[in-house]
Amino acid sequence: MKMRIEGCTIRFRLNRKDVAELAGAGQILESVEFAPAGDQRLVYAIKVEPKLSAVAADHRGGRITVRLPQVQAREWLETDQIGLDGEQTLGSGRMLRILVEKDFQCLHTGNGRAEGEIDHEAYPNPLANANRQKAG
């Protein structure tokens, strides 16, 4: 699971393994440590909740949790739908945008990958065939 924060937007990208874990367990979490003793840790999680009506997020005690409504989450988990999104009111006219998306294979090298290397846990990129047709 990848997490990106930019301004008032938080975005998660899940590969096939992550999506399977979320579908099976109803939640997925990961963490990053900032000190050798492990006492400085940021935990980030996605959780499916049956009674929730909209995508929501919170931050408490070093843990970011995105909560997904069960009906929307099931549709996303079980279909080719790419993502779920929502907005959460912060007050003073500000909004937090929340995105949860399926992670696609990269079409270019970089990010530590050698040319031609494929992330097999990522979803096949729908633009890959279009790029091959243009090149041919």
TISE-877377 format. One record per residue (C-alpha): y, x, z; residue number from 1; residue in three letters. Coordinates in steps of 0.1 Angstrom, whole numbers. Layout:
// TISE-877377
site v: Y; u: X; w: Z; seq: NUM; type: ALA
...
***
This chain:
// TISE-877377
site v: 0; u: 0; w: 0; seq: 1; type: MET
site v: 34; u: 13; w: -10; seq: 2; type: LYS
site v: 66; u: 3; w: 7; seq: 3; type: MET
site v: 101; u: 8; w: -7; seq: 4; type: ARG
site v: 133; u: -1; w: 11; seq: 5; type: ILE
site v: 166; u: -2; w: -7; seq: 6; type: GLU
site v: 197; u: -19; w: 8; seq: 7; type: GLY
site v: 187; u: -54; w: 18; seq: 8; type: CYS
site v: 155; u: -54; w: -2; seq: 9; type: THR
site v: 120; u: -45; w: 10; seq: 10; type: ILE
site v: 92; u: -42; w: -15; seq: 11; type: ARG
site v: 55; u: -37; w: -11; seq: 12; type: PHE
site v: 31; u: -28; w: -39; seq: 13; type: ARG
site v: -6; u: -33; w: -33; seq: 14; type: LEU
site v: -35; u: -19; w: -54; seq: 15; type: ASN
site v: -68; u: -37; w: -60; seq: 16; type: ARG
site v: -83; u: -23; w: -28; seq: 17; type: LYS
site v: -53; u: -34; w: -7; seq: 18; type: ASP
site v: -54; u: -69; w: -23; seq: 19; type: VAL
site v: -91; u: -72; w: -15; seq: 20; type: ALA
site v: -85; u: -62; w: 21; seq: 21; type: GLU
site v: -57; u: -87; w: 25; seq: 22; type: LEU
site v: -78; u: -115; w: 9; seq: 23; type: ALA
site v: -107; u: -107; w: 32; seq: 24; type: GLY
site v: -91; u: -99; w: 65; seq: 25; type: ALA
site v: -59; u: -119; w: 61; seq: 26; type: GLY
site v: -38; u: -89; w: 69; seq: 27; type: GLN
site v: -33; u: -52; w: 59; seq: 28; type: ILE
site v: -14; u: -25; w: 77; seq: 29; type: LEU
site v: -6; u: 11; w: 73; seq: 30; type: GLU
site v: 16; u: 36; w: 92; seq: 31; type: SER
site v: 35; u: 68; w: 88; seq: 32; type: VAL
site v: 39; u: 93; w: 117; seq: 33; type: GLU
site v: 71; u: 113; w: 123; seq: 34; type: PHE
site v: 59; u: 136; w: 151; seq: 35; type: ALA
site v: 27; u: 156; w: 159; seq: 36; type: PRO
site v: 19; u: 136; w: 190; seq: 37; type: ALA
site v: 18; u: 103; w: 170; seq: 38; type: GLY
site v: 43; u: 87; w: 194; seq: 39; type: ASP
site v: 69; u: 82; w: 166; seq: 40; type: GLN
site v: 52; u: 59; w: 141; seq: 41; type: ARG
site v: 64; u: 33; w: 117; seq: 42; type: LEU
site v: 38; u: 6; w: 111; seq: 43; type: VAL
site v: 41; u: -17; w: 81; seq: 44; type: TYR
site v: 20; u: -48; w: 76; seq: 45; type: ALA
site v: 14; u: -79; w: 55; seq: 46; type: ILE
site v: -1; u: -109; w: 71; seq: 47; type: LYS
site v: -12; u: -143; w: 57; seq: 48; type: VAL
site v: -2; u: -172; w: 80; seq: 49; type: GLU
site v: -16; u: -208; w: 75; seq: 50; type: PRO
site v: 14; u: -227; w: 88; seq: 51; type: LYS
site v: 42; u: -207; w: 73; seq: 52; type: LEU
site v: 63; u: -223; w: 45; seq: 53; type: SER
site v: 82; u: -193; w: 31; seq: 54; type: ALA
site v: 79; u: -155; w: 28; seq: 55; type: VAL
site v: 94; u: -139; w: 59; seq: 56; type: ALA
site v: 98; u: -105; w: 75; seq: 57; type: ALA
site v: 106; u: -90; w: 109; seq: 58; type: ASP
site v: 109; u: -56; w: 126; seq: 59; type: HIS
site v: 99; u: -53; w: 162; seq: 60; type: ARG
site v: 89; u: -22; w: 182; seq: 61; type: GLY
site v: 86; u: 1; w: 152; seq: 62; type: GLY
site v: 66; u: -24; w: 131; seq: 63; type: ARG
site v: 77; u: -41; w: 99; seq: 64; type: ILE
site v: 57; u: -73; w: 93; seq: 65; type: THR
site v: 59; u: -94; w: 61; seq: 66; type: VAL
site v: 43; u: -128; w: 66; seq: 67; type: ARG
site v: 31; u: -148; w: 36; seq: 68; type: LEU
site v: 24; u: -185; w: 35; seq: 69; type: PRO
site v: -13; u: -191; w: 30; seq: 70; type: GLN
site v: -10; u: -214; w: 0; seq: 71; type: VAL
site v: 12; u: -190; w: -19; seq: 72; type: GLN
site v: -8; u: -160; w: -8; seq: 73; type: ALA
site v: -41; u: -175; w: -20; seq: 74; type: ARG
site v: -27; u: -183; w: -54; seq: 75; type: GLU
site v: -13; u: -147; w: -57; seq: 76; type: TRP
site v: -45; u: -131; w: -44; seq: 77; type: LEU
site v: -69; u: -151; w: -66; seq: 78; type: GLU
site v: -50; u: -151; w: -100; seq: 79; type: THR
site v: -32; u: -127; w: -123; seq: 80; type: ASP
site v: 2; u: -136; w: -107; seq: 81; type: GLN
site v: 21; u: -104; w: -103; seq: 82; type: ILE
site v: 41; u: -110; w: -72; seq: 83; type: GLY
site v: 55; u: -131; w: -44; seq: 84; type: LEU
site v: 91; u: -130; w: -33; seq: 85; type: ASP
site v: 114; u: -146; w: -9; seq: 86; type: GLY
site v: 148; u: -144; w: 7; seq: 87; type: GLU
site v: 156; u: -144; w: 44; seq: 88; type: GLN
site v: 190; u: -153; w: 58; seq: 89; type: THR
site v: 205; u: -125; w: 79; seq: 90; type: LEU
site v: 238; u: -142; w: 87; seq: 91; type: GLY
site v: 274; u: -135; w: 76; seq: 92; type: SER
site v: 263; u: -144; w: 40; seq: 93; type: GLY
site v: 237; u: -116; w: 38; seq: 94; type: ARG
site v: 202; u: -120; w: 26; seq: 95; type: MET
site v: 170; u: -99; w: 29; seq: 96; type: LEU
site v: 150; u: -99; w: -3; seq: 97; type: ARG
site v: 113; u: -96; w: 2; seq: 98; type: ILE
site v: 89; u: -86; w: -26; seq: 99; type: LEU
site v: 51; u: -82; w: -25; seq: 100; type: VAL
site v: 36; u: -72; w: -58; seq: 101; type: GLU
site v: 4; u: -59; w: -74; seq: 102; type: LYS
site v: 7; u: -22; w: -82; seq: 103; type: ASP
site v: 2; u: -13; w: -119; seq: 104; type: PHE
site v: -10; u: 20; w: -133; seq: 105; type: GLN
site v: 19; u: 43; w: -143; seq: 106; type: CYS
site v: 26; u: 47; w: -180; seq: 107; type: LEU
site v: 41; u: 82; w: -176; seq: 108; type: HIS
site v: 32; u: 114; w: -158; seq: 109; type: THR
site v: 49; u: 123; w: -125; seq: 110; type: GLY
site v: 45; u: 113; w: -89; seq: 111; type: ASN
site v: 20; u: 142; w: -85; seq: 112; type: GLY
site v: -3; u: 130; w: -114; seq: 113; type: ARG
site v: -15; u: 151; w: -142; seq: 114; type: ALA
site v: -11; u: 139; w: -178; seq: 115; type: GLU
site v: -37; u: 114; w: -186; seq: 116; type: GLY
site v: -47; u: 109; w: -150; seq: 117; type: GLU
site v: -52; u: 72; w: -141; seq: 118; type: ILE
site v: -50; u: 55; w: -107; seq: 119; type: ASP
site v: -82; u: 35; w: -109; seq: 120; type: HIS
site v: -72; u: 14; w: -78; seq: 121; type: GLU
site v: -40; u: 2; w: -95; seq: 122; type: ALA
site v: -41; u: -28; w: -118; seq: 123; type: TYR
site v: -41; u: -21; w: -155; seq: 124; type: PRO
site v: -6; u: -20; w: -168; seq: 125; type: ASN
site v: 1; u: -49; w: -192; seq: 126; type: PRO
site v: 25; u: -27; w: -211; seq: 127; type: LEU
site v: -2; u: -1; w: -218; seq: 128; type: ALA
site v: -15; u: -18; w: -249; seq: 129; type: ASN
site v: 20; u: -25; w: -263; seq: 130; type: ALA
site v: 29; u: 12; w: -259; seq: 131; type: ASN
site v: -3; u: 23; w: -277; seq: 132; type: ARG
site v: 4; u: -1; w: -306; seq: 133; type: GLN
site v: 39; u: 13; w: -310; seq: 134; type: LYS
site v: 26; u: 49; w: -310; seq: 135; type: ALA
site v: -1; u: 41; w: -336; seq: 136; type: GLY
***
